[in-house]
């Protein structure tokens, strides 16, 4: 959320008229590192200007940005003089170090990378500009030192380690029991342990089953049937 009082100060500083509109946008960008959409709506209401007019003005100038950028803005010149002296290799090294392409911002919102066609200082090429500070005759070795310079500025100061709570003192130790020398320690009499007698295994007693006398089957009486008497033949006279 933007600060309305700060925007009012910027409007009054630049006359509060349409003629100072570009200067107002530059001051807003310097304050927030880009031009938030809410500030354009607020300017259109305060100056009684159509919003489309402010958008066309903010997108016309390449120096003005409507998207959020990193805390440090890097510009690499790719003009003819810088190009001949190795500016493309400088750009590739910065892209490799920051892992971004021109027009992108690092994930930690620290650096934004852009390219320009000319910065008007061809004698110092190749040139890299960081937050308005010019670095001339940049080599591949200088790229690392330039980036580290701005990365160190963003590191928060080291905080002292947290103090540990005081440990209460330990209670006084009880007096130790005096130890007797080894010779004076009474030895316990050795007690012979009787070996337990081996128990004889018990014989298994098997109960004998009573013998059952088997009765012989009685022989059946066979009654002989009388054989039929044979008739004698009569003698012929």
Residue pairs with C-beta under 8 A, 6 or more apart in sequence:
1 38
2 32
2 36
2 38
2 39
2 42
4 42
6 31
7 28
7 39
7 42
7 43
7 46
8 46
10 24
10 27
10 28
10 31
11 24
11 43
11 46
11 47
13 27
14 20
14 21
14 23
14 24
14 27
16 46
16 47
17 47
18 47
18 49
21 43
21 47
21 49
21 54
21 57
22 57
22 61
24 43
25 35
25 54
25 57
25 58
25 64
26 63
26 64
28 35
28 36
28 39
29 35
29 64
29 65
32 39
33 68
33 69
33 70
33 71
33 73
34 65
34 66
34 67
34 68
34 69
35 58
35 64
35 65
35 66
37 66
40 51
40 54
40 55
40 58
41 51
43 49
43 54
44 50
44 51
44 53
44 54
57 64
58 64
58 66
59 66
68 105
68 109
69 105
69 112
70 105
70 106
70 109
70 110
70 111
70 112
71 109
71 110
71 111
71 154
72 110
72 111
72 112
72 130
72 131
72 150
73 111
73 112
73 114
73 130
73 131
74 94
74 111
74 112
74 113
74 114
74 128
74 129
74 130
75 114
75 115
75 116
75 119
75 128
75 129
75 130
76 87
76 90
76 91
76 94
76 102
76 113
76 114
76 115
76 116
76 126
76 127
76 128
77 87
77 115
77 116
77 117
77 118
77 119
77 125
77 126
77 127
77 128
77 129
78 87
78 88
78 91
78 115
78 116
78 117
79 87
79 116
79 117
79 118
79 119
79 122
79 125
80 122
81 122
81 123
81 125
82 122
82 125
82 126
82 127
84 125
85 125
85 126
86 126
86 139
87 125
87 126
87 127
89 140
90 126
90 128
90 138
90 139
90 140
90 143
91 102
91 115
93 140
93 143
94 113
94 128
94 143
94 147
95 101
95 102
95 113
97 143
97 144
97 147
98 106
98 111
98 113
98 147
99 106
100 106
100 111
100 113
101 113
102 113
102 114
102 115
103 113
103 114
104 112
104 113
105 111
105 112
105 113
106 112
110 150
110 151
110 154
111 147
111 150
119 127
119 129
119 134
121 127
121 134
121 136
124 134
124 136
124 137
125 136
125 137
126 137
126 138
127 134
127 135
127 136
127 138
128 134
128 135
128 138
128 143
128 146
129 135
130 146
130 150
131 150
135 142
135 146
138 146
